[in-house]
């Protein structure tokens, strides 16, 4: 099974998110390679150096958003 994930830096840490967890994603106009994400749970943040990766199977790192 193919899985689409987004890899990016969030607060200096490497993060991977499955495509199905993302409600909206759009590029930042002020910083090349950065995107704004909104997850289906309502969380919002900006990722830097964003890459889209297609994998056969995923063992994903979990993301933690600390407020």
C-alpha positions, 0 to 999 in steps of 0.5 A, spaced: 500 500 500 502 506 498 502 512 503 503 519 502 507 523 507 509 530 508 516 531 511 518 538 514 521 541 520 517 544 526 520 548 531 527 545 529 524 537 529 523 533 523 516 531 523 512 526 518 504 527 517 500 522 513 496 526 507 489 523 510 490 527 517 491 534 513 485 538 512 488 544 508 495 545 506 498 551 502 504 555 501 507 561 505 508 567 500 514 569 505 518 563 505 520 559 500 519 551 502 514 553 507 507 551 508 501 552 512 498 546 515 491 545 518 489 538 521 483 535 521 483 536 529 483 543 528 491 544 529 494 549 525 502 550 524 507 552 519 512 547 516 519 549 513 523 545 508 516 541 506 517 535 502 512 530 499 514 523 500 510 516 497 512 510 501 510 503 500 509 502 508 510 508 513 513 507 520 511 515 521 514 519 527 508 522 531 508 529 532 507 533 538 504 540 539 506 543 545 502 550 547 
